[in-house]
Amino acid sequence: MDYLSEAEKSQIQGFLENKVLVEAVRKVLLSGVYVDGIMQPDKPSDPLKNFILGTMTTPLMINAPMQEKGMTLTSIINAVSMVESGFINLEKLRKVEKTSEIKKTNPAR
């Protein structure tokens, strides 16, 4: 990743060592997709809060032609995929620990 400095790469490597933090950041970035619209105890349901339904029920999209709605849905799916791809790319920066070679000796000698 030529667009990152060595200091930035080092910080990302530190980030990747903390699996809990990595997953927490992923959850925050994708919460609008995965969490919105999920029903919770003692709270009224709001099906339009769901990411996809919320997008498709805006005044602009309600009157949009089907082709435009399809293009918008495709864009949303691609955006979510790009976020996940970003996490895959982060993994490429994970520091690989070198293991020292174990010298095997012949016990018969």
Secondary structure, DSSP 8 states (H G I E B T S, - for coil): -TTS-HHHHHHHHHHHH-HHHHHHHHHHHHHHHHTTT---TTS---GGGSHHHHHHTSHHHHTS-HHHHHHHHHHHHHHHHHHHHHHHHHHTT-------------TT-
